[in-house]
Amino acid sequence: MLGCAVLAYTLAEIAERIGGELVGDGAVAIRQVATLANAGAGDLCFVANAKYRAQLSTTRASAVIVGMRDKELTSLPRIVSSNPYACYAKAASLLNPIERVLPGIHPTALVGEGARVAASASVGPQVVLGRDVEIGEGAVIGAGCYVGDQVKIGNETRLYPRVVIYHACQIGRRVIVHSGAIIGADGFGLANEEGRWLKIPQIGRVLIGDDVEIGANTTIDRGALDDTVIEEGVKLDNQIQIAHNVHIGAHTAMAGCVGVAGSTRIGRYCTVAGSAMIIGHLEIADRVNISVGTLVTKSISEPGTYTSSIPCLPHRDWLKNAAQLHHLTELVERVKQLEQKYSEGKIS
């Protein structure tokens, strides 16, 4: 949870902490970040997209963060950076620090036998900690969380209210898990025998590295035999499904409603846009960017951007295109016949 900004910084102090070149009056007081359109006195804005440049001339902000090419587009005090969006992120974090929580275990929490909770950790009301749980220094376990037997949670990790972590999973340091997320539920492992489904016990774990963030209502299934692994620095948005034995490489980011089927390995520094679907048992190389709504059915061995979705069309145009698709096989066959006749000299 972000607290309200109560302390003012000078622009010079902010520039010193977040980096970038200070231009103009560094003594101007900054209390909050805001949009160019709605900013007022004491607010700091940023321009990272060219379509918002025109608003620089009308904003009432006290200062702005701009890129190198926009350095001379405003007379406002400013911080000039090669990455203004990253500078904005740092400034927003500085002005909106995470709310501090007092350490200790709430009297309504249930703590299992052998659980070890660091003295500096905070365990909220109605939390359930299973047997032999380990909670690291400075960790925060929000109200109503369930932490299963033998779970390990690293230093400074924060579980927001009503997170569920099944038994034996391991969570690294400085991890953020938002409300409603479920880590370590059974994977969808079933065998069919004479028309009836037999459940396969899922005996792997979920291992989550340091500095990972997991969005609200996202589910990460435990492995069937080996572990499901989320490496360091991975960022997962809300309502994502990660199936059993998936391995996601470090610093990969996924937007909302992505689904990744079982035993797929995704490389490092990848991005997966919203509602993309990746089927099981694939290999995705490092630095692959998958576009919104894309269905990935084959492994990807080279970095780059991959897209399969069809852009939005007026409904009448879409119907025409869909009708033509029904004749695609026939068209391909006709082209093959024409090529054959041409090669035989029957047509010119």
Secondary structure, 3 states (H helix, E strand, C coil): CECCCCCCEEHHHHHHHHCCEEECCCCCEECEECCCCCCCCCEEEECCCHHHHHHHHCCCCCEEEEEHHHCCCCCCCEEEECCHHHHHHHHHHHHCCECCCCCEECCCCEECCCCEECCCCEECCCCEECCCCEECCCCEECCCCEECCCCEECCCCEECCCCEECCCCEECCCCEECCCCEEEECCCCEEEECCEEEECCCCCCEEECCCCEECCCCEEECCCCCCEEECCCCEECCCCEECCCCEECCCCEECCCCEECCCCEECCCCEECCCCEECCCCEECCCEEECCCCEECCCECCCEEECCCCCCCCHHHHHHHHHHHCCHHHHHHHHHHHHHHHHCCCCC
